[in-house]
Amino acid sequence: MKKIFQDKDRDWNNYYNAIKDRPPREILIMAADMFEKENPVQMNADRFAIDLGSGTGIDTIELLNRGWKVFSSDKEQKAIDIITGKIKDEHKSRLTTAVAAFDELKLGKADLINAGMSLPFCNPEKFDQVWKNITEAVKPGGRFSGNFFGDKDDWTKFEDMTFHTKDEVRNMFEFFEIEYFHERDEDGESATGEKKHWHVFSVIARKT
Ligand SMILES: C[S@@+](CC[C@H](N)C(=O)[O-])C[C@H]1O[C@@H](n2cnc3c(N)ncnc32)[C@H](O)[C@@H]1O
């Protein structure tokens, strides 16, 4: 029988506490480095990123530290409160936030759309439209960085989450050049200590 991941008892606070000291995600660092390497003259202050499903902002804060303007959103008020509570005063003018589900957002044009371990939590019925909105919002020459869960992940038992095969993920990037693609397919633990099989695709792609 299928189950619901984000049921009424789901408390993202456990996750937020578990990751509070985590560094930014590797692919976000790689993606941000790619911009700086490709155009060292452009100021990061002229770059705009959207961090979708930002959680406690591990990636949002890295982008702010690098000087980017960032729009950070999550459907949990608590997540946005944690971010706004911990950012430095001098970064405040470069951060905008929203408490909203992926499908409720009207995305402006962005140099980078980052979605660290968040899009798999999108309801499958909403995913295609959300993905279309994301691909349209990335500027030509801009990038997407983020993760998708594969069809071998233990959490495929949850019907409110979205999973893809490797081919499906690659096909989603029709209008992009894939610059980095990594598949994790191994037993491990969730951030809150649950043993599970991980099947995760991590992608950085540049819009053509
Ligand atoms: C695993 S956490 C990842 C958080 C952060 N990006 C990170 O790398 O630590 C997933 C986040 O997605 C958010 N989320 C889940 N479903 C969502 C939805 N439909 N719309 C927006 N955010 C959602 C959760 O509230 C949670 O903060």
The ligand as a Gaussian input file, in Angstrom:
#p B3LYP/6-31G(d) Opt

LIG

0 1
 C       15.201000      17.695000       2.374000
 S       14.777000      19.372000       2.631000
 C       16.074000      20.217000       1.735000
 C       16.299000      21.602000       2.249000
 C       17.512000      22.336000       1.689000
 N       17.374000      22.633000       0.284000
 C       18.782000      21.568000       1.950000
 O       19.499000      21.260000       1.007000
 O       19.046000      21.277000       3.118000
 C       13.359000      19.603000       1.619000
 C       12.678000      20.956000       1.795000
 O       11.651000      21.047000       0.801000
 C       10.538000      21.678000       1.373000
 N        9.355000      21.268000       0.605000
 C        8.745000      20.067000       0.600000
 N        7.693000      20.066000      -0.232000
 C        7.650000      21.300000      -0.780000
 C        6.795000      21.926000      -1.723000
 N        5.778000      21.275000      -2.279000
 N        7.020000      23.217000      -2.056000
 C        8.072000      23.895000      -1.488000
 N        8.919000      23.354000      -0.582000
 C        8.717000      22.070000      -0.237000
 C       10.508000      21.198000       2.814000
 O        9.754000      22.074000       3.626000
 C       11.989000      21.144000       3.137000
 O       12.432000      22.342000       3.739000

